[in-house]
Amino acid sequence: MLDTTTSDTAAPPEERRGCLFALSQPPLMIFLAVIGCLLLMASLHDLLLL
């Protein structure tokens, strides 16, 4: 049977979080979605109505 207990002497090093962790945050994704929708609406307006 495997020993799954953790000891104080073998503490894991802190994880480095990169760009994918930052992109997975909901407020950032909402912000990027709003900016993307605004850009899409502006480009469609330029292409279809002007």
PDB file of N, CA, C and O in Angstrom, chain B, residues numbered from 101:
ATOM      1  N   MET B 101       0.833  -1.174   0.000  1.00  0.00           N
ATOM      2  CA  MET B 101       0.000   0.000   0.000  1.00  0.00           C
ATOM      3  C   MET B 101       0.881   1.241   0.000  1.00  0.00           C
ATOM      4  O   MET B 101       1.917   1.268   0.664  1.00  0.00           O
ATOM      5  N   LEU B 102       0.478   2.258  -0.735  1.00  0.00           N
ATOM      6  CA  LEU B 102       1.277   3.471  -0.832  1.00  0.00           C
ATOM      7  C   LEU B 102       1.078   4.349   0.391  1.00  0.00           C
ATOM      8  O   LEU B 102      -0.018   4.439   0.945  1.00  0.00           O
ATOM      9  N   ASP B 103       2.162   4.994   0.795  1.00  0.00           N
ATOM     10  CA  ASP B 103       2.099   5.931   1.915  1.00  0.00           C
ATOM     11  C   ASP B 103       1.742   7.303   1.358  1.00  0.00           C
ATOM     12  O   ASP B 103       2.557   7.921   0.673  1.00  0.00           O
ATOM     13  N   THR B 104       0.546   7.783   1.643  1.00  0.00           N
ATOM     14  CA  THR B 104       0.100   9.068   1.100  1.00  0.00           C
ATOM     15  C   THR B 104       0.154  10.191   2.127  1.00  0.00           C
ATOM     16  O   THR B 104      -0.372  11.277   1.883  1.00  0.00           O
ATOM     17  N   THR B 105       0.776   9.947   3.254  1.00  0.00           N
ATOM     18  CA  THR B 105       0.872  10.998   4.264  1.00  0.00           C
ATOM     19  C   THR B 105       1.958  11.981   3.866  1.00  0.00           C
ATOM     20  O   THR B 105       2.939  11.608   3.224  1.00  0.00           O
ATOM     21  N   THR B 106       1.780  13.229   4.246  1.00  0.00           N
ATOM     22  CA  THR B 106       2.770  14.253   3.926  1.00  0.00           C
ATOM     23  C   THR B 106       3.593  14.556   5.171  1.00  0.00           C
ATOM     24  O   THR B 106       3.087  14.574   6.293  1.00  0.00           O
ATOM     25  N   SER B 107       4.841  14.784   4.938  1.00  0.00           N
ATOM     26  CA  SER B 107       5.719  15.132   6.056  1.00  0.00           C
ATOM     27  C   SER B 107       6.119  16.595   5.959  1.00  0.00           C
ATOM     28  O   SER B 107       6.105  17.182   4.877  1.00  0.00           O
ATOM     29  N   ASP B 108       6.475  17.177   7.094  1.00  0.00           N
ATOM     30  CA  ASP B 108       6.852  18.586   7.120  1.00  0.00           C
ATOM     31  C   ASP B 108       8.207  18.834   6.478  1.00  0.00           C
ATOM     32  O   ASP B 108       8.472  19.941   6.010  1.00  0.00           O
ATOM     33  N   THR B 109       9.056  17.841   6.446  1.00  0.00           N
ATOM     34  CA  THR B 109      10.400  18.039   5.909  1.00  0.00           C
ATOM     35  C   THR B 109      10.409  18.047   4.388  1.00  0.00           C
ATOM     36  O   THR B 109      11.286  18.659   3.778  1.00  0.00           O
ATOM     37  N   ALA B 110       9.446  17.375   3.768  1.00  0.00           N
ATOM     38  CA  ALA B 110       9.414  17.278   2.308  1.00  0.00           C
ATOM     39  C   ALA B 110       8.285  18.142   1.752  1.00  0.00           C
ATOM     40  O   ALA B 110       7.411  17.647   1.041  1.00  0.00           O
ATOM     41  N   ALA B 111       8.306  19.409   2.071  1.00  0.00           N
ATOM     42  CA  ALA B 111       7.275  20.310   1.571  1.00  0.00           C
ATOM     43  C   ALA B 111       7.517  20.564   0.089  1.00  0.00           C
ATOM     44  O   ALA B 111       8.652  20.810  -0.318  1.00  0.00           O
ATOM     45  N   PRO B 112       6.456  20.507  -0.727  1.00  0.00           N
ATOM     46  CA  PRO B 112       6.635  20.744  -2.166  1.00  0.00           C
ATOM     47  C   PRO B 112       6.977  22.212  -2.427  1.00  0.00           C
ATOM     48  O   PRO B 112       6.506  23.096  -1.712  1.00  0.00           O
ATOM     49  N   PRO B 113       7.782  22.468  -3.435  1.00  0.00           N
ATOM     50  CA  PRO B 113       8.098  23.866  -3.771  1.00  0.00           C
ATOM     51  C   PRO B 113       6.857  24.586  -4.290  1.00  0.00           C
ATOM     52  O   PRO B 113       5.923  23.952  -4.781  1.00  0.00           O
ATOM     53  N   GLU B 114       6.854  25.888  -4.179  1.00  0.00           N
ATOM     54  CA  GLU B 114       5.708  26.659  -4.647  1.00  0.00           C
ATOM     55  C   GLU B 114       5.560  26.512  -6.159  1.00  0.00           C
ATOM     56  O   GLU B 114       6.542  26.541  -6.902  1.00  0.00           O
ATOM     57  N   GLU B 115       4.311  26.352  -6.596  1.00  0.00           N
ATOM     58  CA  GLU B 115       4.051  26.200  -8.031  1.00  0.00           C
ATOM     59  C   GLU B 115       4.113  27.553  -8.713  1.00  0.00           C
ATOM     60  O   GLU B 115       3.607  28.550  -8.198  1.00  0.00           O
ATOM     61  N   ARG B 116       4.735  27.570  -9.869  1.00  0.00           N
ATOM     62  CA  ARG B 116       4.749  28.790 -10.679  1.00  0.00           C
ATOM     63  C   ARG B 116       3.548  28.761 -11.590  1.00  0.00           C
ATOM     64  O   ARG B 116       3.330  27.797 -12.323  1.00  0.00           O
ATOM     65  N   ARG B 117       2.775  29.821 -11.540  1.00  0.00           N
ATOM     66  CA  ARG B 117       1.581  29.882 -12.380  1.00  0.00           C
ATOM     67  C   ARG B 117       1.871  30.792 -13.551  1.00  0.00           C
ATOM     68  O   ARG B 117       2.408  31.888 -13.389  1.00  0.00           O
ATOM     69  N   GLY B 118       1.510  30.326 -14.729  1.00  0.00           N
ATOM     70  CA  GLY B 118       1.846  31.073 -15.931  1.00  0.00           C
ATOM     71  C   GLY B 118       0.637  31.712 -16.573  1.00  0.00           C
ATOM     72  O   GLY B 118      -0.355  32.027 -15.917  1.00  0.00           O
ATOM     73  N   CYS B 119       0.747  31.890 -17.861  1.00  0.00           N
ATOM     74  CA  CYS B 119      -0.252  32.625 -18.632  1.00  0.00           C
ATOM     75  C   CYS B 119      -1.582  31.875 -18.683  1.00  0.00           C
ATOM     76  O   CYS B 119      -2.637  32.509 -18.656  1.00  0.00           O
ATOM     77  N   LEU B 120      -1.561  30.553 -18.757  1.00  0.00           N
ATOM     78  CA  LEU B 120      -2.807  29.802 -18.842  1.00  0.00           C
ATOM     79  C   LEU B 120      -3.608  29.922 -17.557  1.00  0.00           C
ATOM     80  O   LEU B 120      -4.839  29.925 -17.590  1.00  0.00           O
ATOM     81  N   PHE B 121      -2.911  30.023 -16.412  1.00  0.00           N
ATOM     82  CA  PHE B 121      -3.636  30.230 -15.156  1.00  0.00           C
ATOM     83  C   PHE B 121      -4.294  31.601 -15.148  1.00  0.00           C
ATOM     84  O   PHE B 121      -5.427  31.740 -14.686  1.00  0.00           O
ATOM     85  N   ALA B 122      -3.602  32.610 -15.650  1.00  0.00           N
ATOM     86  CA  ALA B 122      -4.170  33.963 -15.680  1.00  0.00           C
ATOM     87  C   ALA B 122      -5.367  34.025 -16.621  1.00  0.00           C
ATOM     88  O   ALA B 122      -6.339  34.722 -16.331  1.00  0.00           O
ATOM     89  N   LEU B 123      -5.314  33.314 -17.737  1.00  0.00           N
ATOM     90  CA  LEU B 123      -6.424  33.340 -18.685  1.00  0.00           C
ATOM     91  C   LEU B 123      -7.631  32.565 -18.190  1.00  0.00           C
ATOM     92  O   LEU B 123      -8.738  32.743 -18.699  1.00  0.00           O
ATOM     93  N   SER B 124      -7.427  31.707 -17.201  1.00  0.00           N
ATOM     94  CA  SER B 124      -8.562  30.922 -16.715  1.00  0.00           C
ATOM     95  C   SER B 124      -9.368  31.662 -15.665  1.00  0.00           C
ATOM     96  O   SER B 124     -10.358  31.122 -15.171  1.00  0.00           O
ATOM     97  N   GLN B 125      -8.983  32.867 -15.308  1.00  0.00           N
ATOM     98  CA  GLN B 125      -9.727  33.624 -14.313  1.00  0.00           C
ATOM     99  C   GLN B 125     -10.994  34.205 -14.933  1.00  0.00           C
ATOM    100  O   GLN B 125     -10.928  34.809 -16.004  1.00  0.00           O
ATOM    101  N   PRO B 126     -12.145  34.035 -14.284  1.00  0.00           N
ATOM    102  CA  PRO B 126     -13.411  34.505 -14.866  1.00  0.00           C
ATOM    103  C   PRO B 126     -13.462  36.003 -15.158  1.00  0.00           C
ATOM    104  O   PRO B 126     -13.944  36.363 -16.233  1.00  0.00           O
ATOM    105  N   PRO B 127     -13.001  36.911 -14.281  1.00  0.00           N
ATOM    106  CA  PRO B 127     -13.099  38.334 -14.628  1.00  0.00           C
ATOM    107  C   PRO B 127     -12.308  38.695 -15.880  1.00  0.00           C
ATOM    108  O   PRO B 127     -12.754  39.520 -16.678  1.00  0.00           O
ATOM    109  N   LEU B 128     -11.153  38.093 -16.057  1.00  0.00           N
ATOM    110  CA  LEU B 128     -10.354  38.370 -17.250  1.00  0.00           C
ATOM    111  C   LEU B 128     -11.040  37.830 -18.492  1.00  0.00           C
ATOM    112  O   LEU B 128     -11.032  38.479 -19.538  1.00  0.00           O
ATOM    113  N   MET B 129     -11.632  36.649 -18.386  1.00  0.00           N
ATOM    114  CA  MET B 129     -12.323  36.076 -19.537  1.00  0.00           C
ATOM    115  C   MET B 129     -13.547  36.909 -19.918  1.00  0.00           C
ATOM    116  O   MET B 129     -13.839  37.068 -21.104  1.00  0.00           O
ATOM    117  N   ILE B 130     -14.267  37.443 -18.926  1.00  0.00           N
ATOM    118  CA  ILE B 130     -15.417  38.304 -19.224  1.00  0.00           C
ATOM    119  C   ILE B 130     -14.945  39.574 -19.911  1.00  0.00           C
ATOM    120  O   ILE B 130     -15.554  40.018 -20.884  1.00  0.00           O
ATOM    121  N   PHE B 131     -13.858  40.164 -19.408  1.00  0.00           N
ATOM    122  CA  PHE B 131     -13.306  41.376 -20.007  1.00  0.00           C
ATOM    123  C   PHE B 131     -12.885  41.123 -21.452  1.00  0.00           C
ATOM    124  O   PHE B 131     -13.204  41.918 -22.336  1.00  0.00           O
ATOM    125  N   LEU B 132     -12.179  40.034 -21.696  1.00  0.00           N
ATOM    126  CA  LEU B 132     -11.731  39.722 -23.052  1.00  0.00           C
ATOM    127  C   LEU B 132     -12.916  39.424 -23.968  1.00  0.00           C
ATOM    128  O   LEU B 132     -12.885  39.773 -25.148  1.00  0.00           O
ATOM    129  N   ALA B 133     -13.955  38.786 -23.439  1.00  0.00           N
ATOM    130  CA  ALA B 133     -15.140  38.508 -24.251  1.00  0.00           C
ATOM    131  C   ALA B 133     -15.845  39.805 -24.639  1.00  0.00           C
ATOM    132  O   ALA B 133     -16.295  39.946 -25.776  1.00  0.00           O
ATOM    133  N   VAL B 134     -15.946  40.753 -23.709  1.00  0.00           N
ATOM    134  CA  VAL B 134     -16.591  42.036 -24.014  1.00  0.00           C
ATOM    135  C   VAL B 134     -15.788  42.793 -25.066  1.00  0.00           C
ATOM    136  O   VAL B 134     -16.363  43.329 -26.013  1.00  0.00           O
ATOM    137  N   ILE B 135     -14.468  42.843 -24.912  1.00  0.00           N
ATOM    138  CA  ILE B 135     -13.623  43.533 -25.884  1.00  0.00           C
ATOM    139  C   ILE B 135     -13.731  42.853 -27.249  1.00  0.00           C
ATOM    140  O   ILE B 135     -13.809  43.530 -28.275  1.00  0.00           O
ATOM    141  N   GLY B 136     -13.736  41.520 -27.267  1.00  0.00           N
ATOM    142  CA  GLY B 136     -13.874  40.792 -28.522  1.00  0.00           C
ATOM    143  C   GLY B 136     -15.204  41.061 -29.200  1.00  0.00           C
ATOM    144  O   GLY B 136     -15.260  41.213 -30.420  1.00  0.00           O
ATOM    145  N   CYS B 137     -16.289  41.123 -28.409  1.00  0.00           N
ATOM    146  CA  CYS B 137     -17.604  41.422 -28.992  1.00  0.00           C
ATOM    147  C   CYS B 137     -17.641  42.838 -29.550  1.00  0.00           C
ATOM    148  O   CYS B 137     -18.209  43.065 -30.619  1.00  0.00           O
ATOM    149  N   LEU B 138     -17.045  43.792 -28.844  1.00  0.00           N
ATOM    150  CA  LEU B 138     -17.009  45.162 -29.355  1.00  0.00           C
ATOM    151  C   LEU B 138     -16.225  45.256 -30.659  1.00  0.00           C
ATOM    152  O   LEU B 138     -16.644  45.952 -31.585  1.00  0.00           O
ATOM    153  N   LEU B 139     -15.099  44.568 -30.739  1.00  0.00           N
ATOM    154  CA  LEU B 139     -14.310  44.562 -31.974  1.00  0.00           C
ATOM    155  C   LEU B 139     -15.080  43.890 -33.112  1.00  0.00           C
ATOM    156  O   LEU B 139     -15.043  44.354 -34.251  1.00  0.00           O
ATOM    157  N   LEU B 140     -15.776  42.798 -32.796  1.00  0.00           N
ATOM    158  CA  LEU B 140     -16.565  42.104 -33.812  1.00  0.00           C
ATOM    159  C   LEU B 140     -17.702  42.984 -34.320  1.00  0.00           C
ATOM    160  O   LEU B 140     -17.949  43.051 -35.524  1.00  0.00           O
ATOM    161  N   MET B 141     -18.389  43.655 -33.407  1.00  0.00           N
ATOM    162  CA  MET B 141     -19.486  44.528 -33.826  1.00  0.00           C
ATOM    163  C   MET B 141     -18.973  45.701 -34.652  1.00  0.00           C
ATOM    164  O   MET B 141     -19.615  46.096 -35.625  1.00  0.00           O
ATOM    165  N   ALA B 142     -17.826  46.262 -34.278  1.00  0.00           N
ATOM    166  CA  ALA B 142     -17.271  47.376 -35.046  1.00  0.00           C
ATOM    167  C   ALA B 142     -16.837  46.918 -36.432  1.00  0.00           C
ATOM    168  O   ALA B 142     -17.051  47.629 -37.414  1.00  0.00           O
ATOM    169  N   SER B 143     -16.230  45.737 -36.521  1.00  0.00           N
ATOM    170  CA  SER B 143     -15.789  45.260 -37.838  1.00  0.00           C
ATOM    171  C   SER B 143     -16.981  44.917 -38.728  1.00  0.00           C
ATOM    172  O   SER B 143     -16.952  45.188 -39.929  1.00  0.00           O
ATOM    173  N   LEU B 144     -18.026  44.325 -38.156  1.00  0.00           N
ATOM    174  CA  LEU B 144     -19.219  44.028 -38.957  1.00  0.00           C
ATOM    175  C   LEU B 144     -19.917  45.312 -39.394  1.00  0.00           C
ATOM    176  O   LEU B 144     -20.456  45.383 -40.498  1.00  0.00           O
ATOM    177  N   HIS B 145     -19.910  46.308 -38.545  1.00  0.00           N
ATOM    178  CA  HIS B 145     -20.511  47.593 -38.907  1.00  0.00           C
ATOM    179  C   HIS B 145     -19.751  48.206 -40.096  1.00  0.00           C
ATOM    180  O   HIS B 145     -20.359  48.704 -41.044  1.00  0.00           O
ATOM    181  N   ASP B 146     -18.420  48.159 -40.027  1.00  0.00           N
ATOM    182  CA  ASP B 146     -17.619  48.711 -41.125  1.00  0.00           C
ATOM    183  C   ASP B 146     -17.821  47.936 -42.420  1.00  0.00           C
ATOM    184  O   ASP B 146     -17.899  48.528 -43.496  1.00  0.00           O
ATOM    185  N   LEU B 147     -17.904  46.617 -42.318  1.00  0.00           N
ATOM    186  CA  LEU B 147     -18.011  45.807 -43.522  1.00  0.00           C
ATOM    187  C   LEU B 147     -19.402  45.872 -44.157  1.00  0.00           C
ATOM    188  O   LEU B 147     -19.517  45.906 -45.382  1.00  0.00           O
ATOM    189  N   LEU B 148     -20.445  45.889 -43.351  1.00  0.00           N
ATOM    190  CA  LEU B 148     -21.789  45.728 -43.886  1.00  0.00           C
ATOM    191  C   LEU B 148     -22.556  47.043 -44.043  1.00  0.00           C
ATOM    192  O   LEU B 148     -23.400  47.159 -44.931  1.00  0.00           O
ATOM    193  N   LEU B 149     -22.275  48.031 -43.192  1.00  0.00           N
ATOM    194  CA  LEU B 149     -23.099  49.226 -43.219  1.00  0.00           C
ATOM    195  C   LEU B 149     -22.411  50.430 -43.812  1.00  0.00           C
ATOM    196  O   LEU B 149     -23.091  51.382 -44.194  1.00  0.00           O
ATOM    197  N   LEU B 150     -21.109  50.435 -43.909  1.00  0.00           N
ATOM    198  CA  LEU B 150     -20.415  51.605 -44.480  1.00  0.00           C
ATOM    199  C   LEU B 150     -20.059  51.377 -45.935  1.00  0.00           C
ATOM    200  O   LEU B 150     -19.474  52.253 -46.572  1.00  0.00           O
TER     201      LEU B 150
END
